[in-house]
Amino acid sequence: MTVTLADVAARAQVSPATVSRVLNGNYPVAASTRERVLRAVDELDYVLNGPASSLAAATSDLVGILVNDIADPFFGIMASAIQAEIGGTGGGRAGGERLAVVCNTGGSPERELTYLTLLQRQRAAAVVLTGGAVEDAPHAAAVAAKLRKLTEAGTRVVLCGRPQAADTGAVALTFDNRGGARRLTEHLLGLGHRRLGYIAGPEERTTTRHRLEGHREALAAAGVEEDPRRTVYGRYDRRSGYEATLELLRREPGLTGIVAANDSVALGACAALRESGLRIPEDVSVAGFDDLPFSIDAVPSLTTVRLPLADAGARAGRIAMGREEPPPGDIATVRGELMVRGSSGVPRA
């Protein structure tokens, strides 16, 4: 049954006019009343009609792109490639173009849900979610419910670099983080490294878990016992890599290699090693992940796993616009390529 404005008003115990004022933002309303109305909107999953120009269509010309941090090249590259595919001919009523809106969640699960709700209310033509998901059962269930509502209303939903959300109607292009991480650690083990430190990302992220699992699989296959002291969790940024490396050196000064959760973290690790008087790779090898543009220009250039972020983003954009068929089973795995460069070498005796 369709939820009406009157239903929201009844739940919030206000007049329909007050609900309209809150949702349209065109009239001052007391903060407590506004909060009550918005809570009722969320509880009833009320969908506000979008702009008048979209009322005759199932969806509008709006496309939402959700990113964790637009300042992070990992997300910026994908968002740019997605947006490039959204413009041009095909379906929009203003010369074929679509309006792409980049929604920066800042890693907040609450903001992610808020943006999905706003895009649902605006009858978005498509929504593309990039990067790993938060591993929290209630949040995952809430996101799945939102995605299901979107697809049922005719919105195309594509997950780019994110695990599939079953039974939602979404299409997923997942990154082979586990396999890439395994090949990276196998490379260092093949050089003779046995005392490897690992700098992981946030514990609650799927990307963090999958990359760490790949690292651990490589250690186990080589018969190297994992030492919990050699793993430090942090953020996906340079400062985290710097601080985590100092902590790893404090715990075990004899480390011969450091595997970082991504390239930004690896750069921080390199800075900490140099400030500690250690050479790369003569004293300590360093490896990253993603092959972001600056990786090859680092000194020494960074051994890493190259993910085709631009290609994956472009494909996600084409699927979102209906210009490319979804993969069989609505899921495809995007694999990375090991890039061996100057930051990894044979460990010191």
FENUR-V83150 format. One record per pair of residues at least 12 apart in sequence whose C-alpha atoms are under 10 Angstrom apart, sorted by the first residue. I is the first residue (numbers start at 1). J is the second residue. If there is no record, write none. Layout:
[[I | J] [I | J]]
//
This chain:
[[2 | 44] [2 | 45] [2 | 46] [2 | 47] [3 | 41] [3 | 44] [3 | 45] [3 | 46] [3 | 47] [3 | 48] [4 | 16] [4 | 44] [4 | 46] [4 | 47] [4 | 48] [5 | 17] [5 | 19] [5 | 20] [5 | 41] [5 | 46] [5 | 47] [5 | 48] [6 | 19] [6 | 20] [7 | 40] [7 | 41] [7 | 44] [7 | 46] [8 | 20] [8 | 36] [8 | 37] [8 | 38] [8 | 39] [8 | 40] [8 | 41] [8 | 42] [8 | 43] [8 | 44] [8 | 45] [8 | 46] [9 | 36] [9 | 37] [9 | 40] [9 | 41] [10 | 37] [10 | 40] [11 | 36] [11 | 37] [11 | 39] [11 | 40] [11 | 41] [11 | 43] [11 | 44] [12 | 33] [12 | 34] [12 | 35] [12 | 36] [12 | 37] [12 | 38] [12 | 39] [12 | 40] [12 | 41] [13 | 33] [13 | 36] [13 | 37] [13 | 40] [14 | 33] [14 | 36] [14 | 37] [18 | 33] [18 | 34] [18 | 37] [19 | 33] [19 | 34] [19 | 36] [19 | 37] [19 | 38] [19 | 40] [19 | 41] [20 | 37] [20 | 48] [21 | 34] [22 | 34] [22 | 35] [22 | 37] [22 | 38] [23 | 37] [23 | 38] [23 | 41] [23 | 48] [24 | 48] [41 | 117] [42 | 114] [42 | 117] [45 | 117] [45 | 120] [45 | 121] [45 | 146] [45 | 149] [46 | 117] [46 | 120] [46 | 121] [47 | 117] [47 | 118] [47 | 119] [47 | 120] [47 | 121] [47 | 122] [47 | 123] [48 | 117] [48 | 118] [48 | 120] [48 | 121] [48 | 122] [48 | 123] [49 | 120] [49 | 121] [49 | 122] [49 | 123] [50 | 118] [50 | 119] [50 | 120] [50 | 121] [50 | 122] [50 | 123] [50 | 124] [51 | 121] [51 | 122] [51 | 123] [53 | 93] [54 | 93] [54 | 122] [54 | 123] [54 | 124] [55 | 123] [57 | 123] [58 | 123] [58 | 124] [58 | 125] [58 | 153] [58 | 154] [58 | 155] [59 | 120] [59 | 122] [59 | 123] [59 | 124] [59 | 125] [59 | 126] [59 | 153] [59 | 154] [59 | 155] [59 | 156] [60 | 92] [60 | 93] [60 | 98] [60 | 99] [60 | 122] [60 | 123] [60 | 124] [60 | 125] [60 | 126] [60 | 155] [61 | 91] [61 | 92] [61 | 93] [61 | 94] [61 | 96] [61 | 97] [61 | 98] [61 | 99] [61 | 100] [61 | 122] [61 | 123] [61 | 124] [61 | 125] [61 | 126] [62 | 86] [62 | 92] [62 | 97] [62 | 98] [62 | 99] [62 | 100] [62 | 101] [62 | 119] [62 | 122] [62 | 123] [62 | 124] [62 | 125] [62 | 126] [62 | 127] [63 | 83] [63 | 86] [63 | 98] [63 | 99] [63 | 100] [63 | 101] [63 | 102] [63 | 119] [63 | 122] [63 | 123] [63 | 124] [63 | 125] [63 | 126] [63 | 127] [63 | 128] [63 | 155] [63 | 156] [63 | 157] [63 | 317] [63 | 320] [63 | 321] [64 | 83] [64 | 99] [64 | 100] [64 | 101] [64 | 102] [64 | 103] [64 | 115] [64 | 116] [64 | 118] [64 | 119] [64 | 120] [64 | 124] [64 | 125] [64 | 126] [64 | 127] [64 | 128] [64 | 129] [64 | 157] [65 | 78] [65 | 79] [65 | 80] [65 | 82] [65 | 83] [65 | 100] [65 | 101] [65 | 102] [65 | 103] [65 | 104] [65 | 115] [65 | 116] [65 | 119] [65 | 126] [65 | 127] [65 | 128] [65 | 129] [65 | 130] [65 | 158] [65 | 317] [66 | 79] [66 | 101] [66 | 102] [66 | 103] [66 | 104] [66 | 105] [66 | 106] [66 | 111] [66 | 112] [66 | 115] [66 | 116] [66 | 127] [66 | 128] [66 | 129] [66 | 130] [66 | 131] [66 | 159] [66 | 160] [67 | 79] [67 | 102] [67 | 103] [67 | 104] [67 | 105] [67 | 106] [67 | 107] [67 | 112] [67 | 128] [67 | 129] [67 | 130] [67 | 131] [67 | 132] [68 | 103] [68 | 104] [68 | 105] [68 | 106] [68 | 107] [68 | 108] [68 | 109] [68 | 111] [68 | 112] [68 | 129] [68 | 130] [68 | 131] [68 | 132] [68 | 133] [69 | 103] [69 | 104] [69 | 105] [69 | 106] [69 | 107] [69 | 131] [70 | 102] [70 | 103] [70 | 104] [70 | 105] [70 | 106] [71 | 104] [71 | 106] [72 | 236] [72 | 237] [72 | 264] [72 | 292] [73 | 264] [73 | 290] [73 | 292] [73 | 293] [73 | 294] [73 | 309] [74 | 130] [74 | 131] [74 | 262] [74 | 263] [74 | 264] [74 | 290] [74 | 291] [74 | 292] [74 | 293] [74 | 307] [74 | 309] [74 | 310] [75 | 104] [75 | 130] [75 | 131] [75 | 161] [75 | 309] [75 | 310] [75 | 313] [76 | 102] [76 | 309] [76 | 310] [77 | 292] [77 | 293] [77 | 308] [77 | 309] [77 | 310] [77 | 311] [77 | 312] [77 | 313] [77 | 314] [78 | 130] [78 | 131] [78 | 160] [78 | 161] [78 | 308] [78 | 309] [78 | 310] [78 | 311] [78 | 312] [78 | 313] [78 | 314] [78 | 315] [78 | 316] [78 | 317] [79 | 100] [79 | 101] [79 | 102] [79 | 103] [79 | 128] [79 | 129] [79 | 130] [79 | 309] [79 | 310] [79 | 313] [79 | 314] [79 | 316] [79 | 317] [80 | 102] [80 | 310] [80 | 313] [80 | 314] [80 | 317] [81 | 309] [81 | 310] [81 | 311] [81 | 312] [81 | 313] [81 | 314] [81 | 315] [81 | 316] [81 | 317] [81 | 318] [82 | 100] [82 | 128] [82 | 160] [82 | 310] [82 | 311] [82 | 312] [82 | 313] [82 | 314] [82 | 315] [82 | 316] [82 | 317] [82 | 318] [82 | 319] [82 | 320] [82 | 321] [83 | 98] [83 | 99] [83 | 100] [83 | 101] [83 | 102] [83 | 313] [83 | 314] [83 | 316] [83 | 317] [83 | 318] [84 | 100] [84 | 313] [84 | 314] [84 | 317] [84 | 318] [85 | 98] [85 | 313] [85 | 314] [85 | 315] [85 | 316] [85 | 317] [85 | 318] [85 | 319] [85 | 320] [85 | 321] [85 | 323] [86 | 98] [86 | 99] [86 | 100] [86 | 126] [86 | 314] [86 | 316] [86 | 317] [86 | 318] [86 | 319] [86 | 320] [86 | 321] [86 | 323] [87 | 99] [87 | 100] [87 | 317] [87 | 321] [90 | 321] [90 | 322] [90 | 323] [91 | 125] [91 | 321] [91 | 322] [92 | 125] [98 | 125] [98 | 126] [98 | 321] [99 | 124] [99 | 125] [100 | 124] [100 | 126] [100 | 127] [101 | 119] [101 | 127] [102 | 115] [102 | 128] [103 | 115] [103 | 116] [103 | 119] [103 | 129] [107 | 132] [107 | 133] [107 | 134] [107 | 205] [108 | 134] [109 | 133] [109 | 134] [109 | 136] [109 | 139] [109 | 140] [109 | 143] [110 | 139] [112 | 129] [112 | 139] [112 | 143] [113 | 139] [113 | 142] [113 | 143] [113 | 146] [113 | 147] [116 | 129] [116 | 143] [116 | 146] [116 | 147] [116 | 149] [116 | 150] [117 | 143] [117 | 146] [117 | 147] [117 | 149] [117 | 150] [119 | 150] [119 | 155] [120 | 146] [120 | 147] [120 | 149] [120 | 150] [120 | 151] [120 | 153] [120 | 155] [121 | 150] [123 | 150] [123 | 153] [123 | 154] [123 | 155] [124 | 150] [124 | 153] [124 | 154] [124 | 155] [124 | 156] [124 | 157] [125 | 150] [125 | 151] [125 | 153] [125 | 154] [125 | 155] [125 | 156] [125 | 157] [125 | 320] [125 | 321] [126 | 150] [126 | 151] [126 | 154] [126 | 155] [126 | 156] [126 | 157] [126 | 158] [126 | 317] [126 | 319] [126 | 320] [126 | 321] [126 | 322] [127 | 147] [127 | 150] [127 | 151] [127 | 155] [127 | 156] [127 | 157] [127 | 158] [127 | 159] [127 | 170] [127 | 316] [127 | 317] [127 | 320] [127 | 321] [128 | 156] [128 | 157] [128 | 158] [128 | 159] [128 | 160] [128 | 170] [128 | 171] [128 | 172] [128 | 313] [128 | 316] [128 | 317] [128 | 319] [128 | 320] [129 | 157] [129 | 158] [129 | 159] [129 | 160] [129 | 161] [129 | 162] [129 | 172] [129 | 316] [130 | 158] [130 | 159] [130 | 160] [130 | 161] [130 | 162] [130 | 163] [130 | 172] [130 | 173] [130 | 174] [130 | 313] [130 | 316] [131 | 159] [131 | 160] [131 | 161] [131 | 162] [131 | 163] [131 | 174] [131 | 175] [131 | 205] [131 | 206] [131 | 207] [132 | 159] [132 | 160] [132 | 161] [132 | 162] [132 | 163] [132 | 174] [132 | 175] [132 | 204] [132 | 205] [132 | 206] [132 | 207] [132 | 208] [132 | 209] [132 | 210] [133 | 159] [133 | 161] [133 | 162] [133 | 163] [133 | 164] [133 | 165] [133 | 204] [133 | 205] [133 | 206] [133 | 207] [133 | 208] [134 | 202] [134 | 203] [134 | 204] [134 | 205] [134 | 206] [134 | 207] [135 | 203] [135 | 204] [135 | 205] [135 | 206] [135 | 207] [135 | 209] [136 | 204] [136 | 205] [140 | 165] [141 | 165] [143 | 165] [143 | 168] [144 | 165] [144 | 166] [144 | 167] [144 | 168] [144 | 169] [144 | 170] [145 | 165] [145 | 167] [145 | 168] [146 | 168] [147 | 165] [147 | 167] [147 | 168] [147 | 169] [147 | 170] [148 | 165] [148 | 166] [148 | 167] [148 | 168] [148 | 169] [148 | 170] [149 | 168] [149 | 169] [150 | 168] [150 | 169] [150 | 170] [151 | 168] [151 | 169] [151 | 170] [152 | 168] [152 | 169] [155 | 169] [155 | 170] [155 | 320] [156 | 169] [156 | 170] [156 | 171] [156 | 319] [156 | 320] [156 | 321] [156 | 322] [157 | 169] [157 | 170] [157 | 171] [157 | 172] [157 | 316] [157 | 319] [157 | 320] [157 | 321] [158 | 170] [158 | 171] [158 | 172] [158 | 173] [158 | 315] [158 | 316] [158 | 317] [158 | 318] [158 | 319] [158 | 320] [158 | 326] [158 | 330] [158 | 331] [159 | 171] [159 | 172] [159 | 173] [159 | 174] [159 | 313] [159 | 316] [159 | 320] [159 | 331] [160 | 172] [160 | 173] [160 | 174] [160 | 175] [160 | 309] [160 | 312] [160 | 313] [160 | 314] [160 | 315] [160 | 316] [160 | 317] [160 | 332] [160 | 334] [161 | 173] [161 | 174] [161 | 175] [161 | 176] [161 | 177] [161 | 207] [161 | 307] [161 | 309] [161 | 312] [161 | 313] [161 | 316] [161 | 333] [161 | 334] [162 | 174] [162 | 175] [162 | 206] [162 | 207] [163 | 175] [163 | 176] [163 | 206] [163 | 207] [163 | 331] [163 | 333] [164 | 330] [164 | 331] [164 | 332] [165 | 331] [169 | 330] [170 | 320] [170 | 326] [170 | 330] [170 | 331] [171 | 316] [171 | 319] [171 | 320] [171 | 326] [171 | 327] [171 | 328] [171 | 329] [171 | 330] [171 | 331] [171 | 332] [172 | 316] [172 | 326] [172 | 327] [172 | 329] [172 | 330] [172 | 331] [172 | 332] [172 | 333] [173 | 312] [173 | 313] [173 | 315] [173 | 316] [173 | 326] [173 | 327] [173 | 330] [173 | 331] [173 | 332] [173 | 333] [173 | 334] [174 | 312] [174 | 331] [174 | 332] [174 | 333] [174 | 334] [174 | 335] [175 | 207] [175 | 210] [175 | 307] [175 | 308] [175 | 309] [175 | 312] [175 | 332] [175 | 333] [175 | 334] [175 | 335] [175 | 336] [176 | 207] [176 | 210] [176 | 211] [176 | 214] [176 | 307] [176 | 332] [176 | 333] [176 | 334] [176 | 335] [176 | 336] [177 | 206] [177 | 207] [177 | 208] [177 | 209] [177 | 210] [177 | 211] [177 | 212] [177 | 213] [177 | 214] [177 | 289] [177 | 290] [177 | 305] [177 | 307] [177 | 333] [177 | 334] [177 | 335] [177 | 336] [178 | 207] [178 | 208] [178 | 209] [178 | 210] [178 | 211] [178 | 212] [178 | 213] [178 | 214] [178 | 215] [178 | 216] [178 | 217] [178 | 335] [178 | 336] [179 | 210] [179 | 211] [179 | 213] [179 | 214] [179 | 215] [179 | 217] [179 | 218] [179 | 335] [179 | 336] [179 | 337] [180 | 210] [180 | 211] [180 | 214] [180 | 215] [180 | 289] [180 | 290] [180 | 304] [180 | 305] [180 | 306] [180 | 307] [180 | 335] [180 | 336] [180 | 337] [180 | 338] [181 | 210] [181 | 211] [181 | 212] [181 | 213] [181 | 214] [181 | 215] [181 | 216] [181 | 217] [181 | 218] [181 | 259] [181 | 260] [181 | 261] [181 | 288] [181 | 289] [181 | 304] [181 | 305] [181 | 336] [181 | 338] [182 | 210] [182 | 211] [182 | 212] [182 | 213] [182 | 214] [182 | 215] [182 | 216] [182 | 217] [182 | 218] [182 | 219] [182 | 221] [183 | 214] [183 | 215] [183 | 217] [183 | 218] [183 | 304] [183 | 305] [183 | 336] [183 | 337] [183 | 338] [184 | 211] [184 | 214] [184 | 215] [184 | 218] [184 | 259] [184 | 287] [184 | 288] [184 | 289] [184 | 303] [184 | 304] [184 | 305] [184 | 337] [184 | 338] [184 | 339] [184 | 340] [185 | 198] [185 | 214] [185 | 215] [185 | 216] [185 | 217] [185 | 218] [185 | 219] [185 | 257] [185 | 258] [185 | 259] [185 | 287] [186 | 214] [186 | 215] [186 | 217] [186 | 218] [186 | 219] [186 | 221] [186 | 222] [187 | 218] [187 | 287] [187 | 303] [187 | 338] [187 | 340] [187 | 344] [187 | 345] [188 | 218] [188 | 256] [188 | 257] [188 | 258] [188 | 259] [188 | 285] [188 | 286] [188 | 287] [188 | 303] [188 | 340] [188 | 344] [188 | 345] [188 | 346] [188 | 347] [189 | 218] [189 | 219] [189 | 222] [189 | 224] [189 | 257] [189 | 346] [189 | 347] [190 | 222] [190 | 346] [191 | 344] [191 | 345] [191 | 346] [191 | 347] [192 | 256] [192 | 345] [192 | 346] [192 | 347] [192 | 348] [192 | 349] [193 | 224] [193 | 255] [193 | 256] [193 | 257] [193 | 258] [193 | 284] [193 | 285] [193 | 345] [193 | 346] [193 | 347] [193 | 348] [194 | 219] [194 | 222] [194 | 223] [194 | 224] [194 | 225] [194 | 226] [194 | 255] [194 | 256] [194 | 257] [194 | 347] [195 | 224] [195 | 225] [195 | 226] [195 | 227] [195 | 230] [195 | 252] [195 | 254] [195 | 255] [195 | 256] [195 | 257] [195 | 258] [195 | 347] [196 | 219] [196 | 224] [196 | 226] [196 | 227] [196 | 230] [196 | 231] [196 | 248] [196 | 252] [196 | 254] [196 | 255] [196 | 256] [196 | 257] [196 | 258] [196 | 259] [196 | 284] [196 | 285] [196 | 286] [197 | 226] [197 | 227] [197 | 228] [197 | 229] [197 | 230] [197 | 231] [197 | 232] [197 | 244] [197 | 245] [197 | 248] [197 | 249] [197 | 251] [197 | 252] [197 | 255] [197 | 256] [197 | 257] [197 | 258] [197 | 259] [197 | 260] [197 | 286] [198 | 212] [198 | 215] [198 | 216] [198 | 228] [198 | 229] [198 | 230] [198 | 231] [198 | 232] [198 | 233] [198 | 244] [198 | 245] [198 | 248] [198 | 257] [198 | 258] [198 | 259] [198 | 260] [198 | 261] [198 | 286] [198 | 287] [199 | 212] [199 | 230] [199 | 231] [199 | 232] [199 | 233] [199 | 234] [199 | 235] [199 | 236] [199 | 240] [199 | 241] [199 | 242] [199 | 243] [199 | 244] [199 | 245] [199 | 248] [199 | 258] [199 | 259] [199 | 260] [199 | 261] [199 | 262] [199 | 265] [199 | 266] [199 | 269] [199 | 288] [200 | 212] [200 | 231] [200 | 232] [200 | 233] [200 | 234] [200 | 235] [200 | 236] [200 | 240] [200 | 241] [200 | 244] [200 | 259] [200 | 260] [200 | 261] [200 | 262] [200 | 265] [201 | 232] [201 | 233] [201 | 234] [201 | 235] [201 | 236] [201 | 237] [201 | 240] [201 | 241] [201 | 260] [201 | 261] [201 | 262] [201 | 265] [202 | 232] [202 | 233] [202 | 234] [202 | 235] [202 | 236] [202 | 261] [203 | 232] [203 | 233] [203 | 234] [203 | 235] [207 | 261] [208 | 233] [208 | 234] [208 | 235] [208 | 236] [208 | 261] [208 | 262] [211 | 260] [211 | 261] [211 | 262] [211 | 289] [212 | 231] [212 | 259] [212 | 260] [212 | 261] [215 | 259] [229 | 247] [229 | 248] [229 | 251] [229 | 252] [230 | 247] [230 | 248] [230 | 249] [230 | 251] [230 | 252] [230 | 255] [230 | 258] [231 | 244] [231 | 247] [231 | 248] [231 | 258] [231 | 259] [232 | 244] [232 | 245] [232 | 247] [232 | 248] [232 | 260] [233 | 261] [234 | 261] [234 | 265] [235 | 261] [235 | 262] [235 | 264] [235 | 265] [236 | 260] [236 | 261] [236 | 262] [236 | 263] [236 | 264] [236 | 265] [236 | 266] [237 | 261] [237 | 262] [237 | 263] [237 | 264] [237 | 265] [237 | 266] [237 | 267] [237 | 268] [238 | 262] [238 | 263] [238 | 264] [238 | 265] [238 | 266] [238 | 267] [238 | 268] [238 | 269] [238 | 270] [238 | 271] [239 | 264] [239 | 265] [239 | 266] [239 | 267] [239 | 268] [239 | 269] [239 | 271] [239 | 272] [240 | 264] [240 | 265] [240 | 266] [240 | 267] [240 | 268] [240 | 269] [241 | 260] [241 | 261] [241 | 262] [241 | 263] [241 | 264] [241 | 265] [241 | 266] [241 | 267] [241 | 268] [241 | 269] [241 | 270] [241 | 271] [241 | 272] [242 | 264] [242 | 265] [242 | 266] [242 | 267] [242 | 268] [242 | 269] [242 | 270] [242 | 271] [242 | 272] [242 | 273] [242 | 275] [243 | 265] [243 | 268] [243 | 269] [243 | 271] [243 | 272] [244 | 260] [244 | 265] [244 | 268] [244 | 269] [244 | 272] [245 | 258] [245 | 260] [245 | 265] [245 | 266] [245 | 268] [245 | 269] [245 | 270] [245 | 271] [245 | 272] [245 | 273] [245 | 276] [246 | 269] [246 | 272] [246 | 273] [246 | 275] [246 | 276] [249 | 272] [249 | 273] [249 | 276] [254 | 283] [254 | 284] [255 | 283] [255 | 284] [255 | 285] [255 | 347] [256 | 280] [256 | 281] [256 | 282] [256 | 283] [256 | 284] [256 | 285] [256 | 286] [256 | 345] [256 | 346] [256 | 347] [256 | 348] [256 | 349] [257 | 280] [257 | 281] [257 | 283] [257 | 284] [257 | 285] [257 | 286] [257 | 287] [257 | 343] [257 | 344] [257 | 345] [257 | 346] [257 | 347] [258 | 270] [258 | 284] [258 | 285] [258 | 286] [258 | 287] [258 | 288] [258 | 344] [259 | 285] [259 | 286] [259 | 287] [259 | 288] [259 | 289] [259 | 303] [259 | 304] [260 | 286] [260 | 287] [260 | 288] [260 | 289] [260 | 304] [261 | 287] [261 | 288] [261 | 289] [261 | 290] [262 | 287] [262 | 288] [262 | 289] [262 | 290] [262 | 291] [262 | 292] [262 | 304] [262 | 305] [263 | 286] [263 | 287] [263 | 288] [263 | 289] [263 | 290] [263 | 291] [263 | 292] [263 | 293] [263 | 294] [263 | 295] [263 | 302] [263 | 303] [263 | 304] [263 | 305] [264 | 288] [264 | 289] [264 | 290] [264 | 291] [264 | 292] [264 | 294] [264 | 295] [265 | 287] [265 | 288] [265 | 289] [266 | 286] [266 | 287] [266 | 288] [266 | 289] [266 | 295] [266 | 302] [266 | 303] [266 | 304] [266 | 343] [267 | 286] [267 | 287] [267 | 288] [267 | 294] [267 | 295] [267 | 298] [267 | 299] [267 | 302] [269 | 286] [269 | 287] [269 | 288] [270 | 284] [270 | 285] [270 | 286] [270 | 287] [270 | 298] [270 | 299] [270 | 300] [270 | 302] [270 | 343] [273 | 285] [273 | 286] [279 | 343] [280 | 299] [280 | 300] [280 | 342] [280 | 343] [280 | 344] [280 | 345] [281 | 300] [281 | 342] [281 | 343] [281 | 344] [281 | 345] [281 | 346] [281 | 347] [281 | 348] [282 | 343] [282 | 344] [282 | 345] [282 | 346] [282 | 347] [282 | 348] [283 | 345] [283 | 346] [283 | 347] [283 | 348] [283 | 349] [284 | 343] [284 | 344] [284 | 345] [284 | 346] [284 | 347] [284 | 348] [285 | 302] [285 | 303] [285 | 342] [285 | 343] [285 | 344] [285 | 345] [285 | 346] [285 | 347] [285 | 348] [286 | 300] [286 | 301] [286 | 302] [286 | 303] [286 | 304] [286 | 342] [286 | 343] [286 | 344] [286 | 345] [287 | 301] [287 | 302] [287 | 303] [287 | 304] [287 | 305] [287 | 339] [287 | 340] [287 | 341] [287 | 342] [287 | 343] [287 | 344] [288 | 302] [288 | 303] [288 | 304] [288 | 305] [288 | 306] [288 | 339] [288 | 343] [289 | 302] [289 | 303] [289 | 304] [289 | 305] [289 | 306] [289 | 307] [289 | 336] [289 | 337] [289 | 338] [289 | 339] [290 | 304] [290 | 305] [290 | 306] [290 | 307] [290 | 308] [290 | 309] [290 | 336] [290 | 337] [290 | 338] [290 | 339] [291 | 303] [291 | 304] [291 | 305] [291 | 306] [291 | 307] [291 | 308] [291 | 309] [291 | 336] [291 | 337] [291 | 338] [291 | 339] [292 | 304] [292 | 305] [292 | 306] [292 | 307] [292 | 308] [292 | 309] [295 | 341] [296 | 339] [296 | 341] [296 | 342] [298 | 342] [298 | 343] [299 | 342] [299 | 343] [300 | 341] [300 | 342] [300 | 343] [300 | 344] [301 | 340] [301 | 341] [301 | 342] [301 | 343] [301 | 344] [302 | 339] [302 | 340] [302 | 341] [302 | 342] [302 | 343] [302 | 344] [303 | 338] [303 | 339] [303 | 340] [303 | 341] [303 | 342] [303 | 343] [303 | 344] [303 | 345] [304 | 336] [304 | 337] [304 | 338] [304 | 339] [304 | 340] [304 | 341] [304 | 343] [304 | 344] [305 | 335] [305 | 336] [305 | 337] [305 | 338] [305 | 339] [305 | 340] [306 | 335] [306 | 336] [306 | 337] [306 | 338] [306 | 339] [307 | 334] [307 | 335] [307 | 336] [307 | 337] [307 | 338] [308 | 334] [308 | 335] [308 | 336] [308 | 337] [309 | 334] [309 | 336] [311 | 334] [312 | 334]]
//
